[in-house]
Each structure stands twice: as C-alpha cells, then as structure tokens.
Amino acid sequence: MIPMRGMNPRRLQQMMKQMGINIETLSDVEEVIIRTADREIAFSDAQVTIMDAQGVRTYQITGTPVERTRELKIPEEDVQLVVGQTGASAEEVRAVLKNAKGDLAKAIMKLRK
C-alpha cells in the first residue's frame, strides 16, 4: 500500500478503487531475479506489490539486492560450428568464445590467425 501521512488507509484504498487502481501484494515470494546479458540482481527477501491502474500492471520489488555476474553459457552447437570452421580443439574454441562473449564471427577470425 502507498503510505500517505495523515490519511486513513481505508479511505485511501477506497479513493484508489474509485480511480480504477488496484493494489495487490504477492505472498510467499521466495526469490526475484532480474537477468541482464552479463549479470543478475537477486532479491531473496523480496516483497512484491502489483499496482493495476486501468489495465497497466506495475510491479514494485523491495528487498536487499545481491548482484552476481552471469557465467556465459556457450551452446555446444556454437562450439561445433567454430571447430568445423577453424579446426581448433573444442576446449580452445570454448575459451575463445567466452573471451568473445559468444560472438561466433570474432571467435572464428581470432582462431584463423
């Protein structure tokens, strides 16, 4: 609920309902993870509130964020493709692909030199 000083919470809730705003708190949330290409932000003690205003849902997350870097996962198909193009070993290809952040063209060019 959105705290407002000096306002009765019930009255505030009624006003929001009249404006078409509904607020819901999710219970039993175990963890919330936000993933980007190179990192994750995890909330293990997350409290999640959903505000629905005229069909637009907004999620609010409160808690203690913990950032962690993501391990780049190289698909086996990519490894085999680069091995086939360069003749390098699978281990060498994996290392070069990780350094190239999964960019196949960069990896092939580097291994052909």
N, C-alpha and C positions, 0 to 999 in steps of 0.2 A: 504494500500500500504506500502511496505517496504521502509522506508526513507533511502536514501543514500546521503551523503554530496557531493555537487558539481555536482551531476548528474541530468540531465534534467528528470523529471518524465515521460514524454512521451517516451524518449529514453529508460529509464529503463523498461517501460511497453512493448515496442517492443522487447527488449532483452529477457525478461521473456517469452513472447509469442513464440519467436523463440526456446527457450529451452523447450517448452511444459508446461509452468507454467501459470496457470490462477488464478487470484485473484478476489474474489467476496466479496462484503460487504453486509450483510443482513440488510435490512431496517425494521423498525417498530418492533424491538425486544422488547418485554415487560419485559421478565424475563428469566434468565438462572439459572437452579438449578442442582447442582451436588449432587447426593444422595449416601451416603455410608450406611453401616448397622446401624450406630449409630448417624450420623449427616448429615446435609445438608449445602451446601455452596450456597448461593443465590446471584445473581447479578441482582438488579432491574434496574440498569442504564447501562446494558451491551451493548457493541459494539462487534459484531461478524463478523470475517473475515474468509472466507474459501479460502484456497490455494489448488488448484488441480494441482499436479505435476505427470504427467504420470499415472493418474488413482488413485493416493493415495490422499485422501482428508484430510487436516489438518485444524482443527478449532482453531482459536485464539479468546479468550474471554478477553476483557479488561473492567474494571469497578471496582466498590467498592464491595468487597465480605463481606457478612454477614453470620457468622456461627450460626447455631442453632441445638440443639440436637433434634433427632427424637424420637417421642413417639413410643415405641414398641407396635405394634398392635397385639393382641392375637386373632387368629381366634376362633370363637365360637365352631367349631368342636374340636379344641385342648382342650378347656375348658371342653367340654362334655366328651371327651375321658379320661381326667385325673379325672374328677368327677366319672366316671364309674369305674375306676381302684382303686380309693382311698376312695370314699365315702365322701370326703370333700365337703364343700359348694362351689358354683360357685365363690363367692367373694373371698374366701380363695385361691382357685385354681388360679384365675387371679393374685392375689398378688404374689403367689409363682412363677408362670410362668414369671412374669415381673422380679422378682429377679434372675431367672434362665435364663434370656434373651431368653425365648421361648423354652428352652431345655426341651422336654417332659419327657425324662428319669430322668433328675435331679429333676424335679418337683415331679414326682411320688415317687422317692426314698425319697425325703425330707418329703412329706406328709405321707408316710407309717411309718415313725419313730415315 
